Amino acid sequence: MLVTPSMAQEFLTHNISNRKLDEKTVSLYQRLLKNHLFVLSNDAICFGTNGILLNGQHRLTACVRSNVPMPCIVCRNMPNESYIIMDNGKNRTAADILYVQDVPNAALVSASIRRFLKLKNNYTVMNEMAGSDRTSNAEIEDEFNSKKDFWNNIGKTSSKIAAKGRWKLLKGSDIGGISSYLILEKKHPEDTVMSFFNEIEGLKNPSHSVITLLQQKLNESKRSLLKRLPGFVVQKLVIKAWNAYVTGKTYTHLFYVERSDKNLWFV
């Protein structure tokens, strides 16, 4: 049935004893509803024999807040004890969805798209650590289907760099996510972007001194627990290196300085 915002509001009056509302999950459903990516699934809105809402509070809350109706199965008179087995199954990942479509490097492609979407929406690794964002499988699948050839190529190229690179300094998904952001959003030539990552991983000789500085920092982080860099610092150093790489700026040393580099972003 089509659950309207007013119906969802009424359903929520029966939400008497449920788990704590997760605002990140509500925001995710709101985004899906507003972008017309919410689809009917077997995950029903469930009420117990006593009329209490057992399942669906996050979707219903999102429906009310977004003021967008949503298609849902509504089940009533479910055994009240069925609540304890809901949401206990294995979650289907975005990689699973791409895998059944026979997408090569499905796990790497889905992770690259996730990183790309976070960068596109100005979410950094620091935001991610704080739990500021959640990207849905539907958003990842929608992005992939909109540019299949591009993402298949990114998966192939990033996998090759990560696997054959001499230094193994960056994950394939980081190479894929950052490179796609630089190509699609910042409009940099693909050859330039991929040369940057090939040089970092030792598949090409460095054409700029900042590459060597970045390699040294990432190698130190990789080899020593005492010098291990947090993910957000690694991202900032990659940003700093990229900006120097394309503008010709030079550094004697490559550091992350919070006061001056906190808002640093890709040119």
N, C-alpha and C positions, 0 to 999 in steps of 0.2 A: 504494500500500500504506500501511498504518498503521504508522508508525515509532514504536516505544515508546521510553521513556527508556533502557532497557537495550540495545536495538538501536542507538540513537544513540551510546551510550557505546562499543559495539564498533566502529561505523563510524569513530569518531574515533581509534581506535588506528591507522588507516590514513592519518591526517592528518600525513604525514611532511614534505612540502615544500609549504607554502602561504603565502599572504600573511599578514601580521600580523593577529591577531584584533582586530576593532574592538569594544570593549566597548559603545559606544553602539548599534551594530547588534544585538548580542546582547540588550541590554536591551529594545530595540524588539520583537524577536521574542518575548521572554519575556512582555511585556505583551500582545501579540496572542494568544499561547497561553492565558494565564490568563483573558483576557476573551472567549475563544471567538470571536475575530475572524480567526484564521488559517485560510485556506482552501486547497484544492488548486489548484495552478497548473502551468503548463508548465515552470517553473524546477526542473529535476530535481536530485536528489542524484546526482552523477556520480563513477564510479570509472574509472581508466584501465586499459589492458590489463595494466599491471604491478600492479594492485590498489590503487594509491595514490588517496586521495580528491582529486578535482579541484575539486569544487564542492559547497557546502552546509555548510561548517564552522560558520558563524554560526547557522544554523537548528538544526543538530544540538547545538551547545553550549547553545542556549536550551532545547531539548527536555530535555536532561539536567538543567539548573539549575532549570527550572520543574516538572520531573517530570510533564509533560503530554504525551501522545502527539500526533503530528501526521501528517496525510495528506500523502504525498509520492510523486512518481514517482522511482523509483530506476533509474538506468541504469549498466550495467556494460560493461566492455570498450570504453569510449570511447577514441578515439585520444589518446595522451598529449599530443600537440601541440595538441589542441582547447582546452586550458586558456587559451591566449593570446588566443582570440577570445571567451571567456565574459565576460559583463557589459559588453560593448562597445556594445550597442544604446542607442537613445534611451529614457530612463526615462519611464514614463507618470506624469504628475503627477495630483494630486488634482483640479486644474482640468480636465484631460482627461476624467477620470471623470465629473465633473458636467456637462461640456459635452455628452457623448454622451447624457446624460439630458435634454438641452434645458433645462438650468437657466440662466435669464437671469443675466448678470454672473457666470458660472461662476468666473472667475479671482479676482474680488473676494470672492465668497462663500467659496471654499475658503481663501483667505488670511485672511479674517475668522475662520473657524472655527479655523484653525491658531492664530491669536493668542488667541482665546477659550480654547482648550484649554490653552494655555501659562499664561494667567492663572489659569484654574481650578486648575491643578496647581502654582500659586505659582512658575512660571518667569517671570522678568522678562527684559527685553532684555539685562541684564547676564549672566544665566545663559545666554542664547542665544548671546551673543558668546563665552562660554567653552566652548560646545559641550556644555552639560549635558543637552540634551534633543533628541529627534527624534520628530516626530509622523508616524505612518504615514498613507498614503492610506486604508487601511481604517478607521482611527479617524475621519478627517474625513468619509468617506462615511457611516459609522454615525451620527455626530452629525447630519449633514444629514438623513438619512432619518428620524431620530427627531422632527424638528421642521421639516418642509419648509416649511410656511407661514411660520413665524417667520423662517427663514433667507432665504427668498425676499424677505420684506419688509425684512430688514436689508440685503440686497444692493441692493435698489431705493433705500432711503432713504439709505444710505451713499454710493452712487454719485451720487445727486443732490446731496448736501451737498458732496462732493469736487469735482464738476464745476461746480456753480453758485456755490460759495463765492467770496467776494471775495478772500480772502487766500491760499488754497491752502497752509495751514500744516501740515495732517496728511494722510497717505495715507488713501484710502478704506478700506483693510483695517484700519488702526489705528482709524478711527472705528467700523467694523463690529465689530471684535474687542472693543474696550473697552466700547462701548455694550451689546453682547450680554452681556458679563460683568456689567455693572452691573444689567442688567435680570433676567437669569436667576439669577445667583448672589447678588447683593446686594439683589435684590428692590426696586429703585427703579422708580418709575413711568416708563414708556416716554416719555411726553411731557416729563418733566423731563430725562431723559437726552438726548433728541434736541434739546431747547432749548439745552442746554449746548453741544453741538457746532455747532448753527446759529449761536449767538452767537460762538463762537470763529472761525468762518469768515466772519463778517460778514453772514450772512443774516438775523440779528435783531440789534436793538440790545442791547448788554450790559446785563444786569439786575444785575450785581455788579461791583464794581471789579476783582476778581481776573481777570476775563475780559480786561480791557484790559491788565493787567500781563502776562498769559500771551501775548497777541497781540504785545506789544512784544518779549518775549524770543524768541519763535519767529520773528518777522520779522527780528530782528537776526541770528539763527542762519542764516536762509535767505539773507540778503543779503551776509553777510561770512564769508569763509573763516576769518578770524582769530577770529571769534566763533561758529564752527560748534559746535553742541552735540552730544555723543555721544547715541546713541539712548536709552541708559538714563537720561540726565539729562532728556531730553525727556519720557520716560514719568513720571519722578518729578515734574516740574513740572506735568504734566497731573493726576497724582494729587493734588498739593498744591492745585491750582486747583479740582478737583472737590470735595474735602473742604471747602474754604472756601465753595464755591458752595452746598452743601447744608446747611452748619451755620451760615452767616452770619459766619464768621470773616473778618477783614480783614487785609490786608498793606499795608505801605508800599512794599515791594519784594518781588519774587519771585525767590528764589535756591534753588539746590540746595546744601545743606550736608551733606557726607558723614557727619559724626559724628552729626548729629541726624536726618537724613533717609534714612539707608541702609536702614532697615527700614520706612519709610513705606509704607502701603498704603491702598487704597480703603476709605472708610467705607461 
